[in-house]
Amino acid sequence: MTWRGFYVERADPDIKGYEIGSISRNNLINRYKWVNTFVKGITLDIPAGMGWGTSLLTNASVLIGIDNSEEGIKRGRELYSNLILCKGNMLEIPLRDDSIDTIVCCEGYEHITRKNQFKLIRELYRVIKATGDLLMTIPPKGHSGGRNEYHLYEPTIEEIEETLIGKFKTIEMIETNVLRYRLQPMKNGI
């Protein structure tokens, strides 16, 4: 993906906008550093882009990255041999029910429609184990000032919480330049 003004939507350490010292690079590294403190076991990063952020998750036993970009997946496979990178749709995750210990979803939620945000949460709930953690970063409504053509729906905090009802409970929510959520599934009475 090419550099388009302020927004760089596919994280790649070799493109303009993600050079060393850039805001975009620092934001990505800080988000994945926060996520990595909770990562355990079989970990899914979705959407994973080319897997750069996924490669920063050192606490997982198995790292799976799924993205809908064939180009991104191909490039990631060339760079990160320790990752399992697959082409797939985050609304139809190609994994078994209750198979993932940790799910990472950094900056993906806002790239789908409001209706599909509910579908995404149902899919994440389907594949996560009852003892799992869902770690999400989401830019809140108005974050891009309406200038980011790739954001199909930037939700309010209330709208995010509405999609979680009956599926995930919030363990932690931190408001920074993006919202950081640590969530756990509401399965089997846990």
Phi and psi restraints in degrees (value plus and minus 20) as a CYANA .aco file:
   2 THR   PHI    -109.7   -69.7
   2 THR   PSI     142.4   182.4
   3 TRP   PHI     -89.4   -49.4
   3 TRP   PSI     106.9   146.9
   4 ARG   PHI    -149.9  -109.9
   4 ARG   PSI      72.3   112.3
   5 GLY   PHI      41.8    81.8
   5 GLY   PSI    -151.8  -111.8
   6 PHE   PHI     -96.6   -56.6
   6 PHE   PSI     -48.6    -8.6
   7 TYR   PHI    -115.4   -75.4
   7 TYR   PSI     112.0   152.0
   8 VAL   PHI    -143.3  -103.3
   8 VAL   PSI      85.6   125.6
   9 GLU   PHI    -108.1   -68.1
   9 GLU   PSI     -40.3    -0.3
  10 ARG   PHI    -135.3   -95.3
  10 ARG   PSI      93.0   133.0
  11 ALA   PHI     -86.5   -46.5
  11 ALA   PSI     101.0   141.0
  12 ASP   PHI    -167.9  -127.9
  12 ASP   PSI      99.4   139.4
  13 PRO   PHI     -85.1   -45.1
  13 PRO   PSI     -31.1     8.9
  14 ASP   PHI    -121.9   -81.9
  14 ASP   PSI     -12.6    27.4
  15 ILE   PHI    -132.7   -92.7
  15 ILE   PSI     137.8   177.8
  16 LYS   PHI     -78.8   -38.8
  16 LYS   PSI     117.4   157.4
  17 GLY   PHI      85.2   125.2
  17 GLY   PSI     -42.6    -2.6
  18 TYR   PHI    -139.1   -99.1
  18 TYR   PSI      -0.6    39.4
  19 GLU   PHI     -86.0   -46.0
  19 GLU   PSI     139.9   179.9
  20 ILE   PHI     -74.8   -34.8
  20 ILE   PSI     110.7   150.7
  21 GLY   PHI      70.4   110.4
  21 GLY   PSI     -27.8    12.2
  22 SER   PHI     -94.1   -54.1
  22 SER   PSI     135.1   175.1
  23 ILE   PHI     -80.4   -40.4
  23 ILE   PSI     -64.5   -24.5
  24 SER   PHI     -80.8   -40.8
  24 SER   PSI     -64.0   -24.0
  25 ARG   PHI     -85.3   -45.3
  25 ARG   PSI     -66.7   -26.7
  26 ASN   PHI     -81.9   -41.9
  26 ASN   PSI     -60.7   -20.7
  27 ASN   PHI     -81.9   -41.9
  27 ASN   PSI     -66.2   -26.2
  28 LEU   PHI     -80.4   -40.4
  28 LEU   PSI     -68.5   -28.5
  29 ILE   PHI     -82.5   -42.5
  29 ILE   PSI     -62.7   -22.7
  30 ASN   PHI     -85.1   -45.1
  30 ASN   PSI     -59.8   -19.8
  31 ARG   PHI     -85.3   -45.3
  31 ARG   PSI     -65.0   -25.0
  32 TYR   PHI     -91.8   -51.8
  32 TYR   PSI     -47.8    -7.8
  33 LYS   PHI     -85.7   -45.7
  33 LYS   PSI     -63.9   -23.9
  34 TRP   PHI     -81.8   -41.8
  34 TRP   PSI     -68.8   -28.8
  35 VAL   PHI     -77.9   -37.9
  35 VAL   PSI     -63.6   -23.6
  36 ASN   PHI     -80.9   -40.9
  36 ASN   PSI     -43.8    -3.8
  37 THR   PHI     -87.4   -47.4
  37 THR   PSI     -38.7     1.3
  38 PHE   PHI    -130.9   -90.9
  38 PHE   PSI     -31.7     8.3
  39 VAL   PHI     -85.6   -45.6
  39 VAL   PSI     118.3   158.3
  40 LYS   PHI    -174.7  -134.7
  40 LYS   PSI     134.2   174.2
  41 GLY   PHI      40.1    80.1
  41 GLY   PSI    -164.1  -124.1
  42 ILE   PHI     -96.2   -56.2
  42 ILE   PSI      98.3   138.3
  43 THR   PHI    -138.6   -98.6
  43 THR   PSI     111.9   151.9
  44 LEU   PHI    -129.2   -89.2
  44 LEU   PSI     108.3   148.3
  45 ASP   PHI    -131.3   -91.3
  45 ASP   PSI      98.6   138.6
  46 ILE   PHI    -165.6  -125.6
  46 ILE   PSI     105.9   145.9
  47 PRO   PHI     -93.4   -53.4
  47 PRO   PSI     122.6   162.6
  48 ALA   PHI    -118.6   -78.6
  48 ALA   PSI     -29.6    10.4
  49 GLY   PHI      39.2    79.2
  49 GLY   PSI    -146.2  -106.2
  50 MET   PHI    -115.7   -75.7
  50 MET   PSI     -16.8    23.2
  51 GLY   PHI      72.4   112.4
  51 GLY   PSI     -13.7    26.3
  52 TRP   PHI     -80.3   -40.3
  52 TRP   PSI     -72.4   -32.4
  53 GLY   PHI     -81.1   -41.1
  53 GLY   PSI     -62.4   -22.4
  54 THR   PHI     -75.8   -35.8
  54 THR   PSI     -60.6   -20.6
  55 SER   PHI     -85.0   -45.0
  55 SER   PSI     -36.9     3.1
  56 LEU   PHI    -104.7   -64.7
  56 LEU   PSI     -26.0    14.0
  57 LEU   PHI    -107.2   -67.2
  57 LEU   PSI      66.8   106.8
  58 THR   PHI    -103.7   -63.7
  58 THR   PSI     -31.3     8.7
  59 ASN   PHI    -113.5   -73.5
  59 ASN   PSI     -17.1    22.9
  60 ALA   PHI    -109.9   -69.9
  60 ALA   PSI     130.5   170.5
  61 SER   PHI    -105.0   -65.0
  61 SER   PSI     -51.9   -11.9
  62 VAL   PHI    -158.0  -118.0
  62 VAL   PSI     113.9   153.9
  63 LEU   PHI    -135.9   -95.9
  63 LEU   PSI     101.0   141.0
  64 ILE   PHI    -138.2   -98.2
  64 ILE   PSI     108.6   148.6
  65 GLY   PHI    -139.0   -99.0
  65 GLY   PSI     111.8   151.8
  66 ILE   PHI    -144.3  -104.3
  66 ILE   PSI     114.5   154.5
  67 ASP   PHI    -170.2  -130.2
  67 ASP   PSI     136.1   176.1
  68 ASN   PHI    -107.8   -67.8
  68 ASN   PSI     -19.6    20.4
  69 SER   PHI    -116.3   -76.3
  69 SER   PSI      91.7   131.7
  70 GLU   PHI     -79.8   -39.8
  70 GLU   PSI     -61.6   -21.6
  71 GLU   PHI     -81.0   -41.0
  71 GLU   PSI     -65.5   -25.5
  72 GLY   PHI     -83.8   -43.8
  72 GLY   PSI     -64.2   -24.2
  73 ILE   PHI     -83.7   -43.7
  73 ILE   PSI     -63.3   -23.3
  74 LYS   PHI     -80.9   -40.9
  74 LYS   PSI     -66.2   -26.2
  75 ARG   PHI     -83.8   -43.8
  75 ARG   PSI     -62.2   -22.2
  76 GLY   PHI     -82.2   -42.2
  76 GLY   PSI     -59.0   -19.0
  77 ARG   PHI     -83.7   -43.7
  77 ARG   PSI     -52.4   -12.4
  78 GLU   PHI     -90.4   -50.4
  78 GLU   PSI     -53.0   -13.0
  79 LEU   PHI    -113.5   -73.5
  79 LEU   PSI     -53.1   -13.1
  80 TYR   PHI    -146.4  -106.4
  80 TYR   PSI      67.6   107.6
  81 SER   PHI     -91.9   -51.9
  81 SER   PSI     -36.3     3.7
  82 ASN   PHI    -104.4   -64.4
  82 ASN   PSI     -21.6    18.4
  83 LEU   PHI    -124.8   -84.8
  83 LEU   PSI     130.3   170.3
  84 ILE   PHI    -118.9   -78.9
  84 ILE   PSI      87.8   127.8
  85 LEU   PHI    -131.6   -91.6
  85 LEU   PSI     108.3   148.3
  86 CYS   PHI    -152.5  -112.5
  86 CYS   PSI     124.8   164.8
  87 LYS   PHI     -99.5   -59.5
  87 LYS   PSI     113.0   153.0
  88 GLY   PHI    -193.0  -153.0
  88 GLY   PSI     150.1   190.1
  89 ASN   PHI    -126.3   -86.3
  89 ASN   PSI     110.3   150.3
  90 MET   PHI     -90.8   -50.8
  90 MET   PSI     -27.5    12.5
  91 LEU   PHI    -114.2   -74.2
  91 LEU   PSI     -27.6    12.4
  92 GLU   PHI    -163.7  -123.7
  92 GLU   PSI      52.2    92.2
  93 ILE   PHI     -87.5   -47.5
  93 ILE   PSI     104.2   144.2
  94 PRO   PHI    -100.5   -60.5
  94 PRO   PSI      35.0    75.0
  95 LEU   PHI    -155.5  -115.5
  95 LEU   PSI     138.5   178.5
  96 ARG   PHI     -89.8   -49.8
  96 ARG   PSI     135.8   175.8
  97 ASP   PHI     -78.9   -38.9
  97 ASP   PSI     125.5   165.5
  98 ASP   PHI      30.2    70.2
  98 ASP   PSI      23.7    63.7
  99 SER   PHI    -133.2   -93.2
  99 SER   PSI     -25.5    14.5
 100 ILE   PHI    -138.7   -98.7
 100 ILE   PSI     113.7   153.7
 101 ASP   PHI    -101.9   -61.9
 101 ASP   PSI     -60.0   -20.0
 102 THR   PHI    -156.6  -116.6
 102 THR   PSI     114.2   154.2
 103 ILE   PHI    -137.9   -97.9
 103 ILE   PSI     111.2   151.2
 104 VAL   PHI    -132.8   -92.8
 104 VAL   PSI     106.8   146.8
 105 CYS   PHI    -155.7  -115.7
 105 CYS   PSI      64.7   104.7
 106 CYS   PHI    -116.0   -76.0
 106 CYS   PSI      97.7   137.7
 107 GLU   PHI      40.8    80.8
 107 GLU   PSI      23.3    63.3
 108 GLY   PHI    -137.7   -97.7
 108 GLY   PSI     -52.8   -12.8
 109 TYR   PHI     -76.1   -36.1
 109 TYR   PSI     -59.2   -19.2
 110 GLU   PHI     -99.4   -59.4
 110 GLU   PSI     -25.6    14.4
 111 HIS   PHI    -111.1   -71.1
 111 HIS   PSI     -12.4    27.6
 112 ILE   PHI    -148.5  -108.5
 112 ILE   PSI     145.3   185.3
 113 THR   PHI     -89.5   -49.5
 113 THR   PSI     144.8   184.8
 114 ARG   PHI     -77.4   -37.4
 114 ARG   PSI     -65.6   -25.6
 115 LYS   PHI     -79.3   -39.3
 115 LYS   PSI     -61.8   -21.8
 116 ASN   PHI     -93.2   -53.2
 116 ASN   PSI     -39.7     0.3
 117 GLN   PHI     -83.0   -43.0
 117 GLN   PSI     -56.4   -16.4
 118 PHE   PHI     -86.3   -46.3
 118 PHE   PSI     -61.7   -21.7
 119 LYS   PHI     -82.9   -42.9
 119 LYS   PSI     -62.2   -22.2
 120 LEU   PHI     -78.6   -38.6
 120 LEU   PSI     -68.8   -28.8
 121 ILE   PHI     -80.8   -40.8
 121 ILE   PSI     -59.7   -19.7
 122 ARG   PHI     -83.1   -43.1
 122 ARG   PSI     -60.1   -20.1
 123 GLU   PHI     -87.9   -47.9
 123 GLU   PSI     -62.3   -22.3
 124 LEU   PHI     -83.4   -43.4
 124 LEU   PSI     -59.7   -19.7
 125 TYR   PHI     -83.4   -43.4
 125 TYR   PSI     -59.0   -19.0
 126 ARG   PHI     -83.6   -43.6
 126 ARG   PSI     -62.4   -22.4
 127 VAL   PHI    -109.7   -69.7
 127 VAL   PSI     -35.3     4.7
 128 ILE   PHI    -103.9   -63.9
 128 ILE   PSI     124.1   164.1
 129 LYS   PHI     -93.1   -53.1
 129 LYS   PSI     138.3   178.3
 130 ALA   PHI     -79.5   -39.5
 130 ALA   PSI     -47.4    -7.4
 131 THR   PHI    -117.1   -77.1
 131 THR   PSI      -8.4    31.6
 132 GLY   PHI    -102.3   -62.3
 132 GLY   PSI     152.9   192.9
 133 ASP   PHI    -143.5  -103.5
 133 ASP   PSI     116.3   156.3
 134 LEU   PHI    -129.5   -89.5
 134 LEU   PSI     102.6   142.6
 135 LEU   PHI    -136.7   -96.7
 135 LEU   PSI      98.6   138.6
 136 MET   PHI    -148.4  -108.4
 136 MET   PSI     124.0   164.0
 137 THR   PHI    -142.3  -102.3
 137 THR   PSI     112.2   152.2
 138 ILE   PHI    -158.8  -118.8
 138 ILE   PSI     104.0   144.0
 139 PRO   PHI     -90.9   -50.9
 139 PRO   PSI     111.1   151.1
 140 PRO   PHI     -95.3   -55.3
 140 PRO   PSI     145.3   185.3
 141 LYS   PHI     -68.3   -28.3
 141 LYS   PSI     112.2   152.2
 142 GLY   PHI      65.7   105.7
 142 GLY   PSI     -24.4    15.6
 143 HIS   PHI     -77.0   -37.0
 143 HIS   PSI     -62.6   -22.6
 144 SER   PHI    -112.4   -72.4
 144 SER   PSI     -19.4    20.6
 145 GLY   PHI      44.1    84.1
 145 GLY   PSI       3.0    43.0
 146 GLY   PHI      56.0    96.0
 146 GLY   PSI     -11.6    28.4
 147 ARG   PHI    -114.3   -74.3
 147 ARG   PSI     -29.5    10.5
 148 ASN   PHI    -113.4   -73.4
 148 ASN   PSI      85.6   125.6
 149 GLU   PHI     -85.6   -45.6
 149 GLU   PSI     -37.4     2.6
 150 TYR   PHI    -106.5   -66.5
 150 TYR   PSI     -34.7     5.3
 151 HIS   PHI    -107.2   -67.2
 151 HIS   PSI      90.4   130.4
 152 LEU   PHI    -101.3   -61.3
 152 LEU   PSI     -50.4   -10.4
 153 TYR   PHI    -178.4  -138.4
 153 TYR   PSI      89.8   129.8
 154 GLU   PHI    -110.2   -70.2
 154 GLU   PSI      94.8   134.8
 155 PRO   PHI    -106.6   -66.6
 155 PRO   PSI     141.4   181.4
 156 THR   PHI    -102.3   -62.3
 156 THR   PSI     148.1   188.1
 157 ILE   PHI     -79.5   -39.5
 157 ILE   PSI     -61.7   -21.7
 158 GLU   PHI     -82.0   -42.0
 158 GLU   PSI     -58.5   -18.5
 159 GLU   PHI     -89.2   -49.2
 159 GLU   PSI     -57.2   -17.2
 160 ILE   PHI     -81.6   -41.6
 160 ILE   PSI     -69.4   -29.4
 161 GLU   PHI     -82.3   -42.3
 161 GLU   PSI     -52.0   -12.0
 162 GLU   PHI     -83.5   -43.5
 162 GLU   PSI     -56.8   -16.8
 163 THR   PHI     -91.4   -51.4
 163 THR   PSI     -40.8    -0.8
 164 LEU   PHI    -105.7   -65.7
 164 LEU   PSI     -37.1     2.9
 165 ILE   PHI     -72.9   -32.9
 165 ILE   PSI     106.7   146.7
 166 GLY   PHI      57.7    97.7
 166 GLY   PSI     -23.9    16.1
 167 LYS   PHI    -136.1   -96.1
 167 LYS   PSI     -70.0   -30.0
 168 PHE   PHI    -153.8  -113.8
 168 PHE   PSI     125.3   165.3
 169 LYS   PHI    -128.2   -88.2
 169 LYS   PSI     124.1   164.1
 170 THR   PHI    -101.8   -61.8
 170 THR   PSI     101.6   141.6
 171 ILE   PHI    -110.7   -70.7
 171 ILE   PSI     -57.3   -17.3
 172 GLU   PHI    -175.3  -135.3
 172 GLU   PSI     119.7   159.7
 173 MET   PHI    -157.4  -117.4
 173 MET   PSI     103.5   143.5
 174 ILE   PHI    -138.2   -98.2
 174 ILE   PSI     110.1   150.1
 175 GLU   PHI    -117.0   -77.0
 175 GLU   PSI      91.5   131.5
 176 THR   PHI    -142.8  -102.8
 176 THR   PSI    -163.0  -123.0
 177 ASN   PHI     -90.1   -50.1
 177 ASN   PSI     -36.5     3.5
 178 VAL   PHI    -153.5  -113.5
 178 VAL   PSI     142.9   182.9
 179 LEU   PHI    -102.8   -62.8
 179 LEU   PSI     112.8   152.8
 180 ARG   PHI    -132.3   -92.3
 180 ARG   PSI     102.2   142.2
 181 TYR   PHI    -136.9   -96.9
 181 TYR   PSI     112.6   152.6
 182 ARG   PHI    -133.1   -93.1
 182 ARG   PSI      98.5   138.5
 183 LEU   PHI    -145.8  -105.8
 183 LEU   PSI     132.9   172.9
 184 GLN   PHI    -148.7  -108.7
 184 GLN   PSI     123.9   163.9
 185 PRO   PHI     -90.4   -50.4
 185 PRO   PSI     129.1   169.1
 186 MET   PHI    -119.0   -79.0
 186 MET   PSI      55.6    95.6
 187 LYS   PHI    -141.9  -101.9
 187 LYS   PSI     126.9   166.9
 188 ASN   PHI      29.9    69.9
 188 ASN   PSI      17.5    57.5
 189 GLY   PHI      52.5    92.5
 189 GLY   PSI     -14.0    26.0
